[in-house]
Amino acid sequence: MSHPTSNVAPLSADSPASQRERFVSAFGWMLLARTFEDKIAALYRAGKIVGGVYLGRGQEAFSAALGMQLNQAQGDIFSGLIRDQAGRMAFGELLIDSARTYLGSVEGPMRGRDGNIHRGRPRQGMPAMISHLGAMVSVVNGMLIAKRFRGERDVVGGATIGDGGTSTGAFHEGLNQAAIEKLPLVIAVADNQFAYSTPTSQQYACADLADRAIGYGIRGYSIDGTDLETCLETFSEAIARARSGEGPQLVVGKLLRLAGHGEHDDARYIPADMREKPYGADCVPMAQHRILEENWMSEDEIEEQVRITQDRVEEAVAKAQSEPDPNPFRESWHALATKHLAEGTIAMD
């Protein structure tokens, strides 16, 4: 049965207290991601990060709202991509794991052997990213089908992607499979207006990417990806529908990438007037303003949270910087899925 694409208005929370708790918690994850990525960007410019650095600036609300509402302990899956630091952390990725991967520490989840965005802990529901161009939809499908075979029914998989990634064959094949199998999948499409430097006007002809949901026979949502409350309420509904057996849910958040494709890119191709449009707003100060407006926290409390967050980031980065790189003469270069290298072991040879 096809479900129409819907523009979802914020739903009412269970209570004012729960609304406050969820919103403030999400803001905490957004602040942590922004603070950490600002630090990583500074390290990159100082020549201390190998490889590229891709920031989620402007996407934190959309990412965190999905990650924090999936349940790692229940067996849910979260597949974050290059701009999902907030969602990764909200789902359960440790700050030290993030720092270790960026800085190439042998103590990190990828043992310093892979690029800083290709990280994860599959046993904890966080698959390592293969590619941001649609490939991870099929990976999450496979994980969900494996759980189905094992009789694990009350689980949901979350997969994120950008607007450019939705133009790939891997995305279409993965979504088609998920729809046919009625998998409990929530796909979050961050429509950030550019696939690297290609504008959306040259990517797709439909009025909204959420319109594509109709063709797959699934439910689609089109929302303001800068509005934290809307993101929280929409992902809450999408996750609940997926968990209850309604099949895949496609959530499209309209926002603007507030940085270049990577820190190597000055984003001069983004017209200045785009930053003045509603989707060009910065979700972090927007969320902070809402918290102050609702008297959910005082300015002093927010300042204290900022200070504590900065201290946490500095501590994690300092620890990762003090740890060794992989030793090419001692390292086992077998796949990390190999028994003696698998998660939970400490074997080095």
C-alpha positions as CSV (number, residue, x, y, z in Angstrom):
1,M,0.0,0.0,0.0
2,S,1.4,3.4,-0.9
3,H,1.5,6.1,1.7
4,P,1.4,9.7,0.5
5,T,4.3,12.1,1.1
6,S,3.5,14.2,4.1
7,N,4.8,17.6,5.4
8,V,4.9,16.8,9.1
9,A,4.1,19.5,11.6
10,P,5.6,19.1,15.1
11,L,3.6,16.6,17.1
12,S,2.6,17.3,20.8
13,A,5.0,15.7,23.3
14,D,3.8,13.4,26.0
15,S,4.3,16.1,28.6
16,P,6.1,19.4,28.9
17,A,8.7,17.7,31.1
18,S,9.4,15.0,28.5
19,Q,9.6,17.6,25.8
20,R,12.1,19.6,27.7
21,E,14.2,16.6,28.6
22,R,14.4,15.3,25.0
23,F,15.1,18.7,23.6
24,V,17.8,19.6,26.1
25,S,19.4,16.2,25.6
26,A,19.5,16.6,21.9
27,F,21.0,20.0,22.2
28,G,23.8,18.5,24.4
29,W,24.6,16.0,21.6
30,M,24.6,18.8,19.0
31,L,26.9,21.0,21.1
32,L,29.3,18.1,21.7
33,A,29.5,17.3,17.9
34,R,30.0,21.0,17.0
35,T,32.7,21.5,19.6
36,F,34.5,18.3,18.7
37,E,34.4,19.0,14.9
38,D,35.6,22.6,15.5
39,K,38.6,21.1,17.3
40,I,39.2,18.5,14.5
41,A,39.0,21.2,11.9
42,A,41.7,23.2,13.8
43,L,43.9,20.1,14.0
44,Y,43.4,19.5,10.3
45,R,44.5,23.1,9.4
46,A,47.5,22.5,11.7
47,G,48.5,19.4,9.6
48,K,47.8,16.9,12.4
49,I,44.9,15.0,10.7
50,V,45.7,12.6,7.9
51,G,43.1,12.4,5.1
52,G,40.0,14.7,4.8
53,V,37.8,16.3,7.4
54,Y,34.1,16.6,6.6
55,L,32.0,18.6,9.0
56,G,28.3,18.2,9.9
57,R,27.9,21.9,10.6
58,G,24.3,22.8,10.1
59,Q,23.1,19.2,10.1
60,E,23.4,18.4,13.9
61,A,19.7,18.7,14.7
62,F,18.7,16.4,11.9
63,S,21.4,13.8,12.7
64,A,21.1,13.8,16.5
65,A,17.3,13.5,16.4
66,L,17.6,10.2,14.6
67,G,20.6,8.8,16.5
68,M,19.3,9.6,20.0
69,Q,15.9,8.0,19.4
70,L,17.2,4.7,18.2
71,N,17.9,2.2,20.9
72,Q,21.3,0.6,20.8
73,A,20.6,-1.6,23.8
74,Q,17.5,-3.0,22.1
75,G,19.5,-4.0,19.0
76,D,18.8,-1.1,16.8
77,I,21.3,0.0,14.1
78,F,22.6,3.4,13.2
79,S,24.6,3.9,10.0
80,G,26.0,7.4,10.1
81,L,27.9,9.0,7.2
82,I,30.4,11.8,6.9
83,R,28.3,14.5,8.5
84,D,26.7,12.5,11.3
85,Q,29.0,13.2,14.2
86,A,26.0,14.3,16.3
87,G,23.9,11.2,15.4
88,R,26.8,8.8,16.0
89,M,27.5,10.2,19.4
90,A,23.8,10.3,20.3
91,F,23.5,6.6,19.3
92,G,26.5,5.5,21.4
93,E,29.8,6.2,19.7
94,L,32.2,7.2,22.4
95,L,34.0,10.5,22.1
96,I,37.3,8.8,22.6
97,D,36.6,6.4,19.7
98,S,36.0,9.4,17.4
99,A,39.1,11.2,18.5
100,R,41.2,8.1,18.2
101,T,40.1,7.4,14.7
102,Y,40.7,11.0,13.5
103,L,44.2,10.9,15.0
104,G,45.1,7.4,13.9
105,S,45.5,5.8,17.3
106,V,46.0,2.0,17.4
107,E,43.6,2.0,20.3
108,G,40.7,3.1,18.2
109,P,37.9,1.0,16.8
110,M,39.7,0.7,13.4
111,R,43.1,0.3,15.0
112,G,44.5,3.3,13.1
113,R,44.2,1.4,9.9
114,D,41.4,3.1,8.0
115,G,40.3,6.6,7.0
116,N,38.8,8.7,9.8
117,I,35.2,8.5,8.4
118,H,35.3,4.7,7.9
119,R,34.7,3.8,11.5
120,G,32.2,1.8,13.5
121,R,31.5,-1.0,15.9
122,P,29.3,-3.5,14.1
123,R,28.6,-5.6,17.2
124,Q,27.1,-2.5,18.8
125,G,24.9,-1.7,15.8
126,M,27.3,0.8,14.2
127,P,28.6,-0.5,10.8
128,A,31.7,1.1,9.5
129,M,31.0,3.3,6.5
130,I,31.9,1.8,3.1
131,S,30.7,4.8,1.1
132,H,28.4,7.8,1.5
133,L,26.9,7.2,-1.9
134,G,24.1,4.8,-1.1
135,A,26.0,1.7,-0.3
136,M,25.1,1.7,3.4
137,V,21.4,1.3,2.8
138,S,22.0,-2.2,1.6
139,V,24.4,-2.9,4.5
140,V,21.7,-1.9,7.0
141,N,19.2,-4.0,5.0
142,G,21.4,-7.0,5.4
143,M,21.9,-6.5,9.1
144,L,18.1,-6.2,9.5
145,I,17.4,-9.3,7.5
146,A,20.0,-11.2,9.6
147,K,18.2,-10.1,12.8
148,R,15.0,-11.3,11.3
149,F,16.5,-14.7,10.6
150,R,17.6,-14.8,14.3
151,G,14.1,-14.0,15.4
152,E,14.9,-10.4,16.6
153,R,11.8,-8.6,15.5
154,D,11.6,-5.4,17.6
155,V,14.5,-3.6,16.0
156,V,14.9,-0.6,13.7
157,G,17.7,0.4,11.4
158,G,18.6,4.0,10.7
159,A,20.6,4.9,7.6
160,T,21.6,8.4,6.6
161,I,22.4,9.8,3.2
162,G,22.8,13.2,1.5
163,D,20.7,14.5,-1.4
164,G,23.5,13.6,-3.9
165,G,23.6,10.0,-2.7
166,T,20.0,9.5,-3.6
167,S,20.9,9.8,-7.2
168,T,22.9,6.6,-7.1
169,G,21.8,3.1,-8.2
170,A,22.9,1.7,-4.8
171,F,20.4,3.9,-3.1
172,H,17.5,3.0,-5.4
173,E,18.3,-0.8,-5.2
174,G,18.6,-0.7,-1.4
175,L,15.4,1.2,-0.9
176,N,13.5,-1.0,-3.3
177,Q,14.7,-4.1,-1.5
178,A,13.7,-2.6,1.9
179,A,10.3,-1.8,0.6
180,I,9.7,-5.2,-0.8
181,E,10.9,-6.9,2.3
182,K,9.0,-4.4,4.5
183,L,12.1,-3.9,6.6
184,P,12.0,-1.6,9.7
185,L,14.3,1.0,8.1
186,V,14.3,4.7,8.6
187,I,16.3,6.6,5.9
188,A,17.3,10.1,6.8
189,V,18.0,12.2,3.7
190,A,19.9,15.4,4.5
191,D,18.9,17.6,1.6
192,N,21.7,20.1,2.1
193,Q,21.3,21.7,-1.4
194,F,24.6,20.5,-2.9
195,A,26.2,17.2,-3.9
196,Y,29.7,18.5,-3.4
197,S,29.3,21.6,-5.7
198,T,26.3,20.4,-7.8
199,P,23.1,22.1,-6.8
200,T,19.9,20.2,-6.3
201,S,18.4,21.8,-9.3
202,Q,20.8,19.7,-11.4
203,Q,20.2,16.5,-9.4
204,Y,16.5,15.8,-9.4
205,A,13.4,17.2,-11.1
206,C,10.7,16.3,-8.5
207,A,9.5,19.1,-6.3
208,D,10.8,17.4,-3.1
209,L,12.9,14.3,-2.6
210,A,10.2,13.0,-0.3
211,D,8.0,12.6,-3.3
212,R,10.1,9.6,-4.3
213,A,8.6,7.6,-1.4
214,I,5.4,7.2,-3.3
215,G,7.2,5.3,-6.1
216,Y,8.5,2.7,-3.6
217,G,5.2,2.4,-1.8
218,I,6.5,3.7,1.5
219,R,5.8,6.7,3.7
220,G,7.7,10.0,3.1
221,Y,8.1,13.0,5.3
222,S,9.5,16.4,4.3
223,I,10.6,18.7,7.1
224,D,12.7,21.7,8.1
225,G,16.0,20.0,9.0
226,T,17.1,23.0,11.0
227,D,14.2,22.9,13.5
228,L,15.2,20.5,16.3
229,E,11.7,20.0,17.6
230,T,10.3,19.1,14.2
231,C,13.2,16.7,13.7
232,L,12.7,15.0,17.0
233,E,8.9,14.6,16.6
234,T,9.2,13.4,13.0
235,F,11.9,10.8,13.7
236,S,10.0,9.6,16.7
237,E,7.0,8.9,14.5
238,A,9.0,7.3,11.7
239,I,10.8,5.0,14.2
240,A,7.6,4.0,15.8
241,R,6.0,3.2,12.5
242,A,9.0,1.2,11.3
243,R,9.1,-0.7,14.6
244,S,5.4,-1.5,14.4
245,G,5.8,-3.2,11.0
246,E,4.9,-0.5,8.6
247,G,8.1,-0.9,6.6
248,P,10.6,1.7,5.5
249,Q,10.2,5.4,6.3
250,L,11.9,8.1,4.2
251,V,12.5,11.4,6.1
252,V,13.9,14.3,4.1
253,G,15.2,17.3,6.0
254,K,15.8,20.5,4.1
255,L,18.9,22.4,5.4
256,L,22.1,23.9,4.1
257,R,25.7,22.6,4.5
258,L,27.3,25.5,6.5
259,A,30.8,24.5,5.4
260,G,32.5,23.2,2.3
261,H,32.2,19.6,1.2
262,G,35.3,19.1,3.3
263,E,37.8,21.4,5.0
264,H,39.8,21.5,1.8
265,D,36.8,23.2,0.0
266,D,36.0,26.9,0.5
267,A,32.4,26.5,-0.8
268,R,32.7,29.6,-3.0
269,Y,30.0,28.0,-5.2
270,I,27.3,28.5,-2.6
271,P,25.4,31.8,-3.3
272,A,25.4,34.2,-0.4
273,D,21.6,34.6,-0.5
274,M,21.1,30.9,0.2
275,R,22.4,31.5,3.7
276,E,19.6,34.0,4.3
277,K,16.9,31.5,3.4
278,P,15.1,29.5,6.2
279,Y,17.0,26.3,5.5
280,G,20.3,28.3,5.8
281,A,19.9,28.8,9.5
282,D,22.3,27.4,12.0
283,C,20.5,24.8,14.1
284,V,22.8,25.0,17.1
285,P,22.1,28.6,18.1
286,M,18.5,28.1,17.1
287,A,18.1,25.3,19.6
288,Q,19.9,27.3,22.2
289,H,17.5,30.2,21.7
290,R,14.5,27.9,22.1
291,I,15.9,26.6,25.3
292,L,16.4,30.1,26.7
293,E,13.0,31.2,25.4
294,E,11.2,28.3,27.2
295,N,13.3,28.8,30.4
296,W,14.5,25.2,30.1
297,M,18.0,26.3,31.0
298,S,19.5,29.6,32.1
299,E,22.3,31.4,30.3
300,D,24.7,30.5,33.1
301,E,23.7,26.8,32.8
302,I,24.3,26.8,29.1
303,E,27.7,28.5,29.6
304,E,28.6,25.8,32.1
305,Q,27.6,23.1,29.7
306,V,29.7,24.7,27.0
307,R,32.7,24.8,29.3
308,I,32.3,21.1,30.4
309,T,31.9,20.1,26.7
310,Q,35.0,21.9,25.7
311,D,36.9,20.2,28.6
312,R,35.7,16.8,27.5
313,V,36.8,17.3,23.9
314,E,40.2,18.6,24.9
315,E,40.7,15.6,27.3
316,A,39.7,13.1,24.6
317,V,41.9,14.7,21.9
318,A,44.9,14.9,24.3
319,K,44.5,11.2,25.2
320,A,44.3,10.1,21.6
321,Q,47.3,12.2,20.6
322,S,49.4,10.5,23.4
323,E,48.6,7.0,22.0
324,P,50.8,5.1,19.5
325,D,50.1,4.8,15.7
326,P,49.9,1.2,14.4
327,N,53.2,-0.4,14.0
328,P,53.5,-1.7,10.4
329,F,56.0,-4.4,11.5
330,R,53.8,-5.8,14.2
331,E,50.3,-5.1,13.0
332,S,48.2,-8.0,11.6
333,W,46.8,-6.7,8.3
334,H,44.0,-9.3,8.2
335,A,40.5,-8.0,8.0
336,L,39.2,-6.6,11.3
337,A,36.5,-9.3,11.2
338,T,39.2,-12.0,11.6
339,K,38.6,-13.9,14.8
340,H,41.7,-12.7,16.7
341,L,41.2,-9.1,15.6
342,A,37.4,-9.0,16.1
343,E,35.8,-6.5,18.5
344,G,36.2,-7.5,22.1
345,T,39.8,-8.8,21.7
346,I,43.0,-7.0,22.4
347,A,45.4,-9.1,20.3
348,M,48.0,-7.0,18.6
349,D,50.0,-9.6,16.7
